[in-house]
């Protein structure tokens, strides 16, 4: 069975829009409006809602059609059906394209697999267009023959009608449990996709329909759900992959199918959103190919580097210990793309990249950690940063880059002109350093090191002895817990933020402090810790928390720590929304029926003491805050406290942002092309002010991406334009309900529970 998308008459109409290519890169003049030929089939229906299934013999079927699987990527396809539409640029497929339709061969370093088998970006309905993407002009993507019409880095990817019309790609992922040894020491309770850690690299192209990704759950004791981190899910919120909110968990033995369109381009990752699962290995990289704001050389793009912290215990073993002690668990190691070294026993070789002298290489950095912010650098090399999260930015250069959990950066690594002059063997350390006050390790490590080599003869080394280690020394740079400086993060396509539609300018702080605002209309949210649960706890913190033998300290940011109901997800309870709002542990914030051009503003604070209205305590820690369904604009990020503290004579900064001053006239706020992304670091004892357009109806979660904090309940739900949500999911509703029935049937048998003597213990955290 499956969960399928609502694909209701998606009509690609390229209206009179103007696109231009950045003159700094290509020198192309301003372009004329883009018009697509009338004879192109613009109405797109991505086929029937049929999940991919695997038979007992190991074969894959899409309905009655037998499929072929590329094991390394999870991609599945019918070799006969797709003869005309090649998935890869392999030799036997190279000539199979629609006549007159453009094909872009994606860049890939030979180290990352067969160079003749790179992914093809194919636009079969866009006759008369041709690729303009090349090493000499990475800013361009498609150009209309004999005209100046162009799709490039200036095309507004927020406008679905402006995005190129791609093709369908299908994938199949199996979730299984098995021991894994990424650093030479076995972790017995690994949970992985397709028997690989990290999971398969999912590749697609700008404008493709990623339809379908079928996920099968082979776990014994856990449900699962898969979130496609950073994907906007425009009008497809039901495929966001957050159990208890957009779906029920996938029951053991069951499958679940996700469908969405790649309107953005860049890199991300996919991971389980079921409790703490991704910390045991259930994650993988994802790349959507598109243009760039700076050029790099042919075939010098690497697969994403996933930077992870790691334990030799399961996160599910750490969780009850953390709940009892109140102290975050200490991590054991750092991995680069699932590779690390630990102790004195046999370990994998250090992760190694080979560079070409004087060439520009594309490197993708993704922080997939549970608890750690990283600082990345390559000794003696300069990094040119060109994209953050899914947002192309104006390039800037640096010798190191700070990456919070869930954040992604595209950087160009500029190969040295004479790499052997600086270091005799042409080898350099690649360093992944845990940021101070944003990490906690039992034995260090001070850093994890990979290697950059210029001598390609070392790739297939069979000589005596081991290869020489680098002798390079790191530059001196700050490794404090922080984001990259906001002033450097300038989006290429500018936004001008509007004043908030959700803040009543007549309110005073007295009104807000005295709780005169209904829970679902608040706009200031204090991150803190509360005692919650237990038989004697008081409202509003007496939610259904497990264990319930006493009050435990949990993180929260709204009315109470979040705890979702796996069996009753929000998207199936919209008719009972008022009932949900009245349950503090569900932490629901509703947005007005705003228009696409109206803006929602939120203030998130990290007070360093109990606010005067009481209730919370705070342990000073930074929090990577992630919003689903949107890129948000970062209007202000401050490490100064929001509240006053008379004990130390501190005047908080909230006096600058009374409700009548929370608008774009305030000189302390940046509304003119501010940084925008989907993860931002909330500084310890500081605050952030963010804004997003109310243009994507859905049930979205906003949460800390420190996995243990999210499990505590440091999250809330945002219901955006509820009435439109029903129409978006209408065609899927039956499938969603069937999937939930299968989950309820499985969950209803206590013998399926990990603690079947005490079935109520099954969900002992927030669930997300």
C-alpha distance (Angstrom), angle and dihedral (degrees) to the residues before:
residue distance angle dihedral
X1 . . .
X2 3.75 . .
X3 3.73 153.5 .
X4 3.78 108.7 -121.8
X5 3.75 132.4 -169.7
X6 3.73 130.8 -107.2
X7 3.76 103.2 -111.1
X8 3.78 100.0 175.4
X9 3.78 111.8 173.2
X10 3.78 97.2 -50.8
X11 3.76 100.4 -163.7
X12 3.75 117.6 -165.8
X13 3.77 104.6 -148.8
X14 3.77 114.7 170.7
X15 3.78 100.7 -152.7
X16 3.76 124.6 -164.0
X17 3.76 97.7 -62.3
X18 3.76 129.1 153.5
X19 3.79 121.8 -132.5
X20 3.77 127.4 -175.8
X21 3.76 134.5 -176.5
X22 3.81 118.8 -126.7
X23 3.78 105.8 -98.8
X24 3.79 90.7 -152.6
X25 3.81 88.2 68.8
X26 3.76 109.7 25.5
X27 3.77 107.8 14.5
X28 3.82 88.1 -135.6
X29 3.81 113.0 152.6
X30 3.79 123.2 -123.2
X31 3.79 108.9 -67.6
X32 3.78 132.6 -127.0
X33 3.83 120.7 -114.7
X34 3.80 116.1 -67.5
X35 3.80 116.1 -113.6
X36 3.82 125.4 177.0
X37 3.81 120.2 -146.1
X38 3.79 114.1 -96.3
X39 3.79 91.9 -127.2
X40 3.80 93.7 62.4
X41 3.80 112.6 104.3
X42 3.78 100.4 -117.4
X43 3.79 96.6 169.6
X44 3.80 105.7 91.3
X45 3.78 126.4 -164.7
X46 3.81 111.5 170.7
X47 3.77 96.9 -148.1
X48 3.79 133.6 -93.2
X49 3.78 122.4 -34.9
X50 3.80 97.2 -99.1
X51 3.81 121.1 147.7
X52 3.77 123.4 -139.7
X53 3.82 110.2 -113.5
X54 3.78 133.0 -173.8
X55 3.81 120.4 -138.7
X56 3.79 125.4 -139.4
X57 3.80 88.4 -100.4
X58 3.82 89.8 59.0
X59 3.83 97.5 -107.8
X60 3.82 121.0 135.5
X61 3.80 124.4 -131.3
X62 3.79 133.8 -174.0
X63 3.78 98.0 -162.5
X64 3.83 103.9 -52.7
X65 3.80 93.1 -21.0
X66 3.78 117.1 104.0
X67 3.79 112.8 -136.4
X68 3.77 136.1 -154.9
X69 3.81 117.8 -135.9
X70 3.76 127.4 -148.2
X71 3.77 94.9 -145.6
X72 3.79 95.6 -158.4
X73 3.80 93.9 55.9
X74 3.77 103.4 26.6
X75 3.83 89.2 -125.5
X76 3.80 115.0 148.2
X77 3.79 128.0 -166.6
X78 3.78 145.2 155.9
X79 3.82 105.6 -109.4
X80 3.81 91.6 -150.0
X81 3.78 98.0 45.5
X82 3.78 91.6 49.5
X83 3.80 100.1 45.8
X84 3.78 88.4 107.6
X85 3.80 93.5 44.6
X86 3.80 110.3 46.9
X87 3.76 118.3 -153.1
X88 3.77 94.8 -162.7
X89 3.78 135.1 28.3
X90 3.80 91.5 -121.8
X91 3.79 119.2 147.4
X92 3.78 98.7 -102.4
X93 3.80 92.8 46.5
X94 3.78 100.4 41.4
X95 3.82 95.9 98.9
X96 3.82 97.3 45.2
X97 3.81 103.9 99.7
X98 3.77 134.6 121.4
X99 3.78 109.2 -94.8
X100 3.79 110.9 -103.9
X101 3.81 96.0 9.5
X102 3.82 120.3 118.3
X103 3.79 124.6 -110.3
X104 3.81 124.1 -169.7
X105 3.80 117.3 -163.5
X106 3.77 108.1 -146.2
X107 3.81 122.0 -128.0
X108 3.78 116.9 -105.9
X109 3.77 133.7 167.1
X110 3.84 112.5 -123.5
X111 3.82 87.2 -122.8
X112 3.81 87.7 71.0
X113 3.81 97.2 62.1
X114 3.79 137.4 -72.9
X115 3.80 108.7 -7.8
X116 3.83 89.6 -151.6
X117 3.80 89.9 57.7
X118 3.78 101.2 59.5
X119 3.77 120.4 141.4
X120 3.80 115.8 -88.7
X121 3.78 120.9 -141.1
X122 3.80 102.1 -144.9
X123 3.80 125.6 -173.6
X124 3.81 102.0 -172.8
X125 3.83 97.5 176.0
X126 3.81 96.7 46.6
X127 3.80 99.5 88.2
X128 3.76 115.8 179.7
X129 3.78 94.3 29.5
X130 3.80 124.2 110.2
X131 3.81 134.1 -167.5
X132 3.79 117.4 -96.3
X133 3.82 96.3 175.2
X134 3.81 112.3 118.0
X135 3.78 143.8 137.3
X136 3.79 87.8 -92.0
X137 3.80 93.9 51.0
X138 3.81 116.4 23.0
X139 3.80 90.7 161.6
X140 3.82 93.6 72.0
X141 3.81 124.4 73.4
X142 3.83 111.9 168.7
X143 3.80 132.1 5.3
X144 3.81 129.8 -169.6
X145 3.79 113.3 -119.0
X146 3.81 114.9 -100.8
X147 3.83 93.0 -4.6
X148 3.77 137.3 83.0
X149 3.81 94.9 -116.4
X150 3.77 110.2 127.7
X151 3.80 144.8 173.6
X152 3.79 109.7 -152.5
X153 3.78 148.2 128.3
X154 3.82 90.0 -48.7
X155 3.80 94.5 56.8
X156 3.80 111.0 114.5
X157 3.80 103.5 -117.2
X158 3.83 89.5 -173.7
X159 3.82 86.5 71.1
X160 3.81 107.8 76.2
X161 3.80 90.7 -160.7
X162 3.81 91.8 59.0
X163 3.81 96.3 52.9
X164 3.82 117.9 98.8
X165 3.81 115.7 -100.4
X166 3.80 106.4 -109.9
X167 3.78 133.9 175.7
X168 3.81 141.0 -98.5
X169 3.79 122.1 -82.8
X170 3.78 124.0 -174.1
X171 3.80 128.9 -160.8
X172 3.78 136.9 -177.0
X173 3.81 122.3 -151.8
X174 3.80 126.8 -177.3
X175 3.80 120.2 -159.7
X176 3.79 112.5 -147.5
X177 3.78 139.9 161.5
X178 3.79 120.3 -126.3
X179 3.80 139.2 141.0
X180 3.82 112.3 -89.7
X181 3.82 132.3 -171.2
X182 3.80 109.2 -162.8
X183 3.81 92.5 159.6
X184 3.79 100.4 29.5
X185 3.81 94.9 -89.8
X186 3.79 116.8 97.5
X187 3.79 120.9 -120.1
X188 3.79 104.0 -161.6
X189 3.81 99.0 -155.6
X190 3.80 103.4 51.3
X191 3.81 116.5 156.5
X192 3.79 114.1 -159.1
X193 3.81 146.8 162.9
X194 3.82 119.3 -109.8
X195 3.81 92.2 -11.5
X196 3.82 89.6 -66.8
X197 3.79 134.3 114.0
X198 2.96 113.7 -129.4
X199 3.80 95.0 26.4
X200 3.84 123.9 -113.2
X201 3.79 118.0 -58.4
X202 3.80 104.8 -110.4
X203 3.80 110.3 -150.0
X204 3.79 127.9 -173.5
X205 3.79 138.8 149.0
X206 3.76 135.5 -109.2
X207 3.81 107.9 -81.0
X208 3.82 96.3 17.3
X209 3.77 122.5 136.5
X210 3.79 106.3 -126.3
X211 3.76 91.1 -152.8
X212 2.87 116.8 176.5
X213 3.80 128.2 15.1
X214 3.78 104.7 170.1
X215 3.80 114.8 -163.4
X216 3.81 121.4 -164.0
X217 3.79 119.2 -163.1
X218 3.82 113.8 -142.1
X219 3.81 95.4 166.6
X220 3.78 118.5 123.5
X221 3.79 104.0 -147.6
X222 3.81 105.1 17.5
X223 3.74 138.8 69.1
X224 3.79 115.9 -146.6
X225 3.80 143.6 -160.0
X226 3.80 130.0 -171.9
X227 3.79 124.6 -134.6
X228 3.80 120.5 -160.3
X229 3.78 96.5 -142.6
X230 3.80 114.8 -134.7
X231 3.81 95.6 2.3
X232 3.80 105.6 135.5
X233 3.83 93.5 -140.8
X234 3.80 90.3 -151.8
X235 3.82 106.0 -158.2
X236 3.82 89.6 -14.2
X237 3.82 102.1 86.2
X238 3.81 90.3 142.1
X239 3.81 88.5 71.7
X240 3.81 95.9 54.3
X241 3.80 90.6 105.6
X242 3.82 103.2 -131.5
X243 3.79 111.0 138.8
X244 3.77 114.8 -139.8
X245 3.80 90.4 27.1
X246 3.82 111.9 45.0
X247 3.81 98.4 12.0
X248 3.77 145.6 -4.4
X249 3.80 113.6 -97.9
X250 3.79 116.8 -87.1
X251 3.80 104.0 -101.3
X252 3.82 119.0 -128.8
X253 3.80 108.3 -84.6
X254 3.81 92.1 19.3
X255 3.82 132.2 107.0
X256 3.77 131.6 -140.2
X257 3.80 128.0 -167.3
X258 3.81 126.9 -146.6
X259 3.82 124.8 -161.9
X260 3.80 127.7 -175.8
X261 3.79 142.3 137.5
X262 3.80 126.7 -107.8
X263 3.79 100.3 -128.0
X264 3.80 92.3 155.4
X265 3.78 128.5 53.8
X266 3.76 131.9 -146.5
X267 3.78 131.3 66.5
X268 3.77 137.4 -49.9
X269 3.77 140.3 146.6
X270 3.75 136.9 -117.3
X271 3.77 123.3 -136.1
X272 3.76 144.1 162.6
X273 3.80 114.9 -84.3
X274 3.80 93.1 -166.3
X275 3.80 106.3 114.0
X276 3.82 110.5 -69.1
X277 3.80 98.1 -24.8
X278 3.79 99.3 121.8
X279 3.81 89.3 62.1
X280 3.81 88.3 68.4
X281 3.82 92.0 57.1
X282 3.81 106.4 -79.6
X283 3.80 98.2 137.7
X284 3.80 141.8 90.9
X285 3.84 142.9 177.7
X286 3.79 127.0 -90.8
X287 3.83 129.1 -167.0
X288 3.80 129.1 -172.2
X289 3.81 107.8 -166.5
X290 3.80 118.6 -135.1
X291 3.82 142.3 127.2
X292 3.82 126.5 -47.2
X293 3.80 135.6 -146.1
X294 3.82 93.5 -126.1
X295 3.79 135.5 33.7
X296 3.79 128.3 -107.3
X297 3.79 130.4 -177.8
X298 3.81 128.5 -89.2
X299 3.81 116.5 -76.1
X300 3.80 93.7 -3.7
X301 3.82 99.5 119.0
X302 3.81 118.6 114.4
X303 3.79 130.6 -153.2
X304 3.83 112.6 -97.5
X305 3.79 116.6 -75.1
X306 3.79 107.2 -132.0
X307 3.81 110.0 -155.3
X308 3.81 111.8 -158.5
X309 3.76 141.0 168.4
X310 3.80 114.2 -136.1
X311 3.78 143.2 -160.2
X312 3.78 132.2 -161.4
X313 3.81 87.1 -139.0
X314 3.77 126.7 68.4
X315 3.80 115.2 -102.0
X316 3.79 85.6 -126.1
X317 3.81 88.0 62.1
X318 3.80 91.1 49.3
X319 3.80 95.6 47.7
X320 3.85 100.9 71.4
X321 3.81 90.3 43.7
X322 3.79 89.8 52.8
X323 3.79 92.2 47.7
X324 3.80 91.4 51.8
X325 3.81 97.4 44.2
X326 3.80 99.7 32.4
X327 3.82 88.3 -136.9
X328 3.80 122.9 118.7
X329 3.82 113.6 -115.2
X330 3.76 118.4 -105.1
X331 3.78 115.5 -115.3
X332 3.79 121.1 -131.9
X333 3.79 108.9 -150.2
X334 3.81 149.1 -6.4
X335 3.80 123.1 -116.7
X336 3.81 131.5 -160.1
X337 3.80 108.6 -154.3
X338 3.78 90.4 -22.1
X339 3.81 93.7 -49.7
X340 3.79 127.2 115.9
X341 3.79 143.9 135.0
X342 3.79 128.1 -121.3
X343 3.79 133.5 178.4
X344 3.78 126.1 -25.9
X345 3.78 100.7 -58.4
X346 3.80 128.0 93.3
X347 3.80 111.8 -54.4
X348 3.80 136.0 173.1
X349 3.79 117.0 -89.8
X350 3.77 115.2 -95.4
X351 3.79 114.3 -84.7
X352 3.80 106.7 -93.7
X353 3.80 135.6 -163.3
X354 3.81 125.4 -170.8
X355 3.80 117.9 -142.5
X356 3.78 133.2 -165.2
X357 3.78 118.3 -129.4
X358 3.82 115.1 -105.3
X359 3.82 92.4 3.1
X360 3.80 130.8 120.6
X361 3.82 114.1 -124.6
X362 3.80 128.1 -166.0
X363 3.80 113.9 -128.4
X364 3.81 124.3 -179.1
X365 3.81 117.9 -154.6
X366 3.82 120.8 -162.9
X367 3.81 125.2 177.4
X368 3.82 106.7 -146.0
X369 3.81 95.8 165.2
X370 3.78 129.4 138.8
X371 3.82 97.5 -142.7
X372 3.81 112.1 -4.7
X373 3.80 139.4 92.4
X374 3.82 111.3 -154.2
X375 3.79 136.8 -150.7
X376 3.82 112.4 -149.5
X377 3.80 127.2 -160.8
X378 3.81 143.4 149.2
X379 3.79 114.6 -141.6
X380 3.82 113.6 -105.9
X381 3.82 92.4 -1.4
X382 3.76 131.9 113.6
X383 3.79 122.3 -134.6
X384 3.81 120.8 -149.8
X385 3.82 109.2 -156.8
X386 3.83 113.3 -148.3
X387 3.81 106.7 159.9
X388 3.81 138.7 26.2
X389 3.78 121.5 -163.1
X390 3.85 101.9 -35.6
X391 3.82 95.0 -31.9
X392 3.84 121.7 102.7
X393 3.81 109.5 -139.1
X394 3.78 138.1 -168.8
X395 3.82 104.8 -86.8
X396 3.80 120.7 -103.7
X397 3.79 131.4 175.8
X398 3.78 129.8 -127.7
X399 3.81 141.3 153.8
X400 3.82 93.7 -129.5
X401 3.80 139.2 18.7
X402 3.81 132.1 -151.8
X403 3.80 115.8 -138.0
X404 3.79 123.1 -169.9
X405 3.81 123.6 -155.4
X406 3.80 109.2 -70.7
X407 3.80 94.1 12.2
X408 3.81 122.4 124.4
X409 3.80 132.8 -163.0
X410 3.79 133.3 -172.1
X411 3.79 108.8 -148.7
X412 3.78 133.9 175.7
X413 3.79 115.4 -134.3
X414 3.79 110.0 -152.5
X415 3.78 111.1 -145.6
X416 3.80 115.7 -130.8
X417 3.79 117.5 -103.2
X418 3.81 91.6 -132.5
X419 3.81 107.9 14.9
X420 3.81 93.4 174.5
X421 3.78 94.0 56.7
X422 3.79 93.7 66.5
X423 3.80 96.8 37.2
X424 3.80 120.7 23.2
X425 3.81 96.8 -135.4
X426 3.81 97.2 36.0
X427 3.82 92.7 -116.7
X428 3.82 125.4 134.2
X429 3.78 135.3 -178.1
X430 3.78 119.3 -110.6
X431 3.81 106.9 -153.4
X432 3.80 132.3 -155.2
X433 3.80 106.3 -174.4
X434 3.82 124.0 -175.4
X435 3.80 110.4 -122.8
X436 3.78 114.3 -115.7
X437 3.83 113.6 -105.4
X438 3.83 88.8 12.4
X439 3.79 97.1 75.4
X440 3.78 142.5 49.5
X441 3.81 123.4 -162.4
X442 3.78 130.3 174.0
X443 3.83 96.3 -144.2
X444 3.77 102.2 17.3
X445 2.95 117.1 -114.8
X446 3.76 97.8 -158.3
X447 3.79 87.1 -163.5
X448 3.79 145.8 -28.2
X449 3.77 115.7 -118.3
X450 3.75 131.5 -150.5
X451 3.80 125.5 178.1
X452 3.79 133.5 -117.1
X453 3.82 113.2 -159.3
X454 3.79 131.6 -176.0
X455 3.80 97.4 -168.1
X456 3.81 106.4 88.0
X457 3.81 89.7 -170.3
X458 3.81 86.1 78.2
X459 3.82 91.9 64.1
X460 3.80 94.5 83.4
X461 3.78 97.4 25.0
X462 3.82 113.2 172.8
X463 3.77 98.5 156.9
X464 3.80 126.5 116.0
X465 3.79 120.4 -74.8
X466 3.77 127.9 8.2
X467 3.76 127.9 -58.0
X468 3.79 116.8 -92.4
X469 3.79 115.2 -92.7
X470 3.79 117.9 -131.7
X471 3.79 118.3 -95.3
X472 3.80 95.7 -162.1
X473 3.79 121.6 131.5
X474 3.82 125.5 -136.2
X475 3.78 122.9 -113.5
X476 3.79 118.2 -113.8
X477 3.79 110.5 -100.6
X478 3.77 139.9 147.9
X479 3.80 115.2 -88.6
X480 3.79 96.4 -178.1
X481 3.79 120.7 135.1
X482 3.80 106.7 -87.0
X483 3.79 145.2 109.4
X484 3.76 122.9 -102.7
X485 3.86 108.0 -77.1
X486 3.81 110.0 -79.3
X487 3.79 93.0 -135.2
X488 3.82 89.9 64.7
X489 3.81 95.5 50.9
X490 3.80 100.9 80.9
X491 3.84 114.0 161.1
X492 3.80 115.0 -130.7
X493 3.81 93.6 -138.2
X494 3.80 104.2 51.1
X495 3.78 126.9 -132.7
X496 3.78 126.5 -160.3
X497 3.79 108.4 -155.0
X498 3.80 119.7 -140.3
X499 3.81 129.4 -141.8
X500 3.83 116.2 -82.6
X501 3.79 119.8 -87.2
X502 3.82 92.1 -165.5
X503 3.84 100.7 58.7
X504 3.80 122.7 83.1
X505 3.81 105.3 -142.4
X506 3.82 91.1 -154.8
X507 3.80 93.0 65.5
X508 3.80 121.7 104.9
X509 3.78 129.4 -152.4
X510 3.79 87.1 -110.5
X511 3.80 89.2 60.8
X512 3.78 90.7 49.1
X513 3.82 96.3 43.1
X514 3.79 90.7 50.3
X515 3.78 90.6 55.5
X516 3.78 94.8 -114.6
X517 3.78 90.4 144.5
X518 3.82 116.8 86.2
X519 3.80 111.8 -114.3
X520 3.79 91.9 -111.4
X521 3.81 94.7 54.9
X522 3.79 100.9 50.4
X523 3.79 119.5 124.3
X524 3.84 101.3 -179.9
X525 3.81 114.0 72.2
X526 3.80 122.9 -173.6
X527 3.79 116.4 -152.4
X528 3.78 109.4 -144.1
X529 3.78 147.3 122.0
X530 3.78 128.2 -89.5
X531 3.76 137.2 -177.4
X532 3.79 103.9 -112.8
X533 3.77 137.8 171.7
X534 3.77 129.4 23.0
X535 3.79 130.3 106.9
X536 3.80 95.9 -81.8
X537 3.79 101.6 42.9
X538 3.80 118.0 123.5
X539 3.78 131.1 -127.4
X540 2.98 131.2 -51.5
X541 3.79 93.9 24.3
X542 3.80 99.6 54.1
X543 3.77 96.4 96.2
X544 3.81 123.9 143.9
X545 3.81 94.7 -76.9
X546 3.79 122.0 165.0
X547 2.99 128.0 -117.1
X548 3.81 91.9 42.2
X549 3.81 101.2 179.8
X550 3.79 89.8 105.0
X551 3.77 145.8 -17.7
X552 3.81 114.0 -64.9
X553 3.80 127.3 -166.4
X554 3.79 111.3 -108.8
X555 3.80 135.5 173.5
X556 3.80 118.9 -114.3
X557 3.81 141.4 161.0
X558 3.79 107.3 -165.1
X559 3.81 132.3 26.7
X560 3.81 96.9 -34.6
X561 3.81 140.1 -19.4
X562 3.80 109.7 -63.9
X563 3.79 118.7 -109.2
X564 3.79 117.7 171.5
X565 3.79 127.8 -154.9
X566 3.80 106.8 -122.6
X567 3.80 91.8 -158.9
X568 3.81 97.1 47.4
X569 3.82 108.6 44.9
X570 3.78 119.9 -168.7
X571 3.80 96.0 -114.9
X572 3.83 90.3 62.8
X573 3.81 92.5 46.6
X574 3.80 101.7 55.7
X575 3.80 91.4 117.8
X576 3.82 87.1 58.6
X577 3.80 95.8 46.7
X578 3.81 95.0 127.8
X579 3.80 88.3 54.3
X580 3.80 90.3 52.2
X581 3.79 93.0 49.4
X582 3.80 89.8 55.1
X583 3.81 91.1 58.0
X584 3.83 105.1 80.3
X585 3.81 94.4 -162.3
X586 3.84 89.3 64.6
X587 3.84 90.3 57.2
X588 3.79 97.5 -155.5
X589 3.80 121.1 -178.7
X590 3.80 115.7 -173.9
X591 3.76 123.0 -154.3
X592 3.79 123.3 -147.6
X593 3.76 120.3 -102.7
X594 3.75 88.2 -89.3
X595 3.78 126.2 174.8
X596 3.78 125.6 -113.2
X597 3.80 92.2 -98.6
X598 3.81 96.6 49.9
X599 3.78 121.7 99.4
X600 3.80 132.5 -135.2
X601 3.81 116.1 -151.8
X602 3.81 125.9 -160.4
X603 3.81 131.4 -174.2
X604 3.83 114.7 -154.6
X605 3.81 116.4 -170.7
X606 3.79 135.4 -170.6
X607 3.84 103.3 -159.1
X608 3.78 116.6 -162.0
X609 3.80 93.2 -144.9
X610 3.79 140.4 21.6
X611 3.83 110.1 -63.2
X612 3.81 113.5 -124.0
X613 3.79 91.8 -106.4
X614 3.80 86.3 62.7
X615 3.76 133.7 -148.2
X616 3.78 106.2 105.3
X617 3.74 139.4 71.4
X618 3.78 123.7 -161.2
X619 3.74 133.8 -145.6
X620 3.82 106.5 -159.7
X621 3.78 106.3 -111.0
X622 3.78 135.5 135.6
X623 3.81 117.6 -116.5
X624 3.83 127.4 -155.3
X625 3.81 100.9 -139.1
X626 3.82 117.0 -155.0
X627 3.81 126.3 -166.4
X628 3.81 119.7 -161.4
X629 3.80 122.2 -143.5
X630 3.81 97.5 21.0
X631 3.74 148.2 56.8
X632 3.80 106.1 -130.6
X633 3.79 129.7 -152.2
X634 3.79 115.1 -120.9
X635 3.81 103.8 -136.8
X636 3.79 95.4 173.4
X637 3.80 137.9 -2.4
X638 3.79 115.8 -173.8
X639 3.80 136.1 172.4
X640 3.83 89.4 -157.2
X641 3.79 117.0 102.9
X642 3.79 119.0 -99.7
X643 3.83 94.2 -146.7
X644 3.80 132.7 59.1
X645 3.80 119.1 -105.8
X646 3.79 111.1 -163.0
X647 3.81 91.7 -178.4
X648 3.79 90.7 70.7
X649 3.80 97.1 24.9
X650 3.80 91.5 -110.6
X651 3.80 120.3 157.2
X652 3.79 110.8 -152.8
X653 3.78 120.8 -135.4
X654 3.78 97.9 -122.7
X655 3.81 90.0 93.8
X656 3.82 85.2 75.5
X657 3.82 91.7 56.4
X658 3.78 109.5 47.5
X659 3.82 110.5 156.3
X660 3.79 91.4 -95.5
X661 3.81 89.1 54.1
X662 3.80 97.6 46.5
X663 3.78 93.1 101.3
X664 3.77 140.0 90.9
X665 3.79 94.3 -88.1
X666 3.79 88.3 72.5
X667 3.84 107.9 102.0
X668 3.82 90.1 -149.9
X669 3.82 90.9 66.0
X670 3.79 126.5 72.7
X671 3.81 110.6 -141.3
X672 3.81 96.3 155.4
X673 3.81 108.9 88.9
X674 3.81 96.5 -38.6
X675 3.81 120.7 -178.9
X676 3.79 111.3 -76.7
X677 3.75 129.7 -165.8
X678 3.80 141.1 126.0
X679 3.84 100.1 -105.9
X680 3.80 125.3 48.0
X681 3.79 131.7 170.8
X682 3.80 114.7 -115.5
X683 3.82 101.5 -148.0
X684 3.79 117.7 -125.9
X685 3.84 107.7 -95.3
X686 3.83 89.4 1.0
X687 3.79 136.9 90.7
X688 3.80 144.9 -130.9
X689 3.80 132.0 -145.2
X690 3.79 114.3 -154.3
X691 3.82 136.0 175.8
X692 3.80 135.2 -164.9
X693 3.79 136.5 178.3
X694 3.80 117.4 -103.1
X695 3.79 90.2 -130.5
X696 3.82 103.8 115.4
X697 3.82 115.6 64.4
X698 3.77 113.7 -148.2
X699 3.78 151.1 99.2
X700 3.80 103.1 -80.4
X701 3.77 130.6 -178.4
X702 3.81 122.7 -140.4
X703 3.79 111.0 -164.5
X704 3.76 149.1 149.9
X705 3.81 110.2 -95.2
X706 3.78 94.4 -144.3
X707 3.78 93.5 108.6
X708 3.80 95.6 -142.1
X709 3.81 91.7 50.4
X710 3.80 91.8 50.6
X711 3.80 88.5 50.2
X712 3.80 88.8 52.4
X713 3.80 88.1 56.6
X714 3.82 103.7 -96.7
X715 3.80 92.2 151.8
X716 3.79 143.0 81.1
X717 3.78 137.9 -161.6
X718 3.79 124.3 -116.4
X719 3.79 116.5 -157.7
X720 3.80 107.7 -159.0
X721 3.81 121.4 -165.5
X722 3.79 95.6 -21.6
X723 3.80 97.0 -166.3
X724 3.80 92.6 59.1
X725 3.80 91.2 49.7
X726 3.78 92.6 68.1
X727 3.80 92.8 57.2
X728 3.81 92.9 46.4
X729 3.79 93.8 54.7
X730 3.81 98.6 33.5
X731 3.81 97.0 105.0
X732 3.80 90.0 46.6
X733 3.77 98.5 46.2
X734 3.81 96.6 94.2
X735 3.81 91.9 49.6
X736 3.80 91.3 47.9
X737 3.78 91.5 50.7
X738 3.83 91.9 48.9
X739 3.79 90.5 50.6
X740 3.80 90.1 50.5
X741 3.80 91.1 48.8
X742 3.80 90.2 55.8
X743 3.79 89.9 49.6
X744 3.81 92.4 48.6
X745 3.80 91.2 48.7
X746 3.80 91.1 52.2
X747 3.80 94.6 42.0
X748 3.81 91.3 45.8
X749 3.81 90.8 67.9
X750 3.80 105.7 78.8
X751 3.80 90.4 -159.2
X752 3.82 86.7 72.8
X753 3.80 91.2 61.1
X754 3.78 123.1 99.7
X755 3.83 88.2 -129.5
X756 3.76 100.2 34.0
X757 3.83 92.0 168.2
X758 3.83 87.3 65.4
X759 3.83 107.9 29.6
X760 3.80 92.1 178.2
X761 3.81 88.3 67.9
X762 3.81 92.1 66.1
X763 3.83 94.5 101.2
X764 3.78 107.7 36.0
X765 3.81 97.2 163.7
X766 3.81 139.8 40.8
X767 3.81 91.6 -72.8
X768 3.82 95.2 -126.5
